[in-house]
């Protein structure tokens, strides 16, 4: 079948530059058996100001969205953005949205996601999230510039590069907001978070209160939080966040973090949940300058505790409960001898940290247009 928005073939719905990914997702949602959407090499941007470039809600559960070749999804479209707005050239809140009712049968794989710049609108909310049973607060609209996960939603996010996004207040890369529906886990695997910034917390990734995620074989580098005043605290009168991490875990949230590398960020991880697990990870010199002045740079801030084992740590830690033991981890860790992909090549690190997975999605067939 041929149409202007996408192409239906035996192996799935195919989208090429100039065509519409969301139309293909809608068609896959209606199709009784074909739940694969393949997006071919190119840059895809919004054609209107709205909540998200593409969105998954309950009706889209089970769909696999896969990049074919080098595919960039961006929040930016300078042709329709307001040049006088601080959010220019972004025109969507989130590049990708996963909503209430998504199971681990839904997957996105192989994309570069960029261009978020703290654009925020509440228009067309029901189009993106028709389920009204889960209340939506400020963070529903503002957090998760690259990817927003909301409500009872447990997608698989694999082989993604999340780069160059900015939000205020939090979660420029990925923001998970389960709102207590955290009986399942979002799986974030083989991903790179690079050069993301937030005004307040979690430049690369945040788990808002009552959320959970597994983060496996991911790289965090060059991410900067606290680029400005805590606008939420200013409104509420609560103590402000001034020295947050590349990844922020809020109260009643938990993360399972395995074989990840944090290096060259403005701080590593701040975890207020106390139930997270960190295994076989590298935390190496997260001392990047930038953001608000004051506050000593750190690798891990585990004031509420957690479990840390087989990790290599070089830098300051905040560990009042003494959960980071020298017996189970390597403290004052030696040089990992990072290669150009920031994979540790030192023999001591052979089982620790991120291992590079090329961001290529599926191979582009030779017959592709």
C-alpha positions, 0 to 999 in steps of 0.5 A: 500500500502506498500513501503520502505519509508512510509505506506498508510492506511485509516487514512493517510500516516504512517512513522516509524523510518528508513523511509522517512517523505519527501517521505510521504509528496510528496505522500500526495501532489499528493493524491487527498484526503488523506492529513494526514501524521503521524510520529511514535515515534522515532528520524528522522535525515537528510540523506544528507546535504541540506536545510531542513530535511522536507519541505512544499512548495505550492504543500504541502498546506493542509497537516497535519503532526502529531506526533504519540507518542514521535517524535524528528526531528533533524538537526544533523547527526554526521555520515555525518557532517564535524567534523571540522566545527563549525556547527557539527553535523548539516547538514541542515539549517532548520529542517522544512521549510514552503514556499511561498503559504502555507495557514492555512490549513497546520499544524504540530503538536506534535514534538520535534525539535532540533539540529540546529547549524548554518549550512548553504548551498544554494544548492538545493534551488529550491527543497525546494522553487520552487517559485522564485518570492520572493527574498531570502536574507541571512536570508532565509538560515541562520535564523530559525534553527528549523522552517523557515516560508517564503513568503506568508505562514501561517501554524499552528504550534501546541504542539511543543517543540523547544529546544537546537537550535543555529543559526547565526545571528537570530531566532534559534527556529522559524523565520518568514520572510513574506517579507511584505506578512503579510496579514495572520498570522502564528499560534504558539500555545501550544509550548515550546521554551527552551534553544535556542541560537543565535549570535544576535537576537530572540533566540527563535523566530523572526519576520523579517521585514514585518511579523506577527504571533499569539503566544498563550499559549507558554512558553519561558525559558532559551533562550539566544540571543547575544552570539557574535558580530552582524555579519550583522551590522559588514558588513553593518556598522549599529549599532549592536544589543547587548541586544536582547530578547528571542523573537524579533519583527522587523520593520513593523511586528506585533505579537499577544501574548496571555497567554504566559510565559517568564521566565529565559531568557536573556531578554523577548521581544524586539519589534520594530514594535509598533503594537503588542498586549500582553494579559494575559502574564507573564514576570517574571525575565528574567535575565539569564546571558550569551551573550555579557556583558553590557545592563540591563536585561528587560522583555519588550522593547517597544520603538515603543509602542504596547498594553499590558493588563492583564499581570503580569510583574516582572522586568525592562521594556523599555517603553518610550511611557508609553503603560504598565499601572499599571491600566491594568497590575500587575507590580512588580508582586508577585511570580507565584509559578511555578510548574515543568512545569512552570505553575503559580499556584498562584491564582492571575495568574489563567487567565494568562500565559502558561498552560501545554500541554503534548508533546505527539502528537497523542497516539501511538496505541497498535498495532504499531510496 
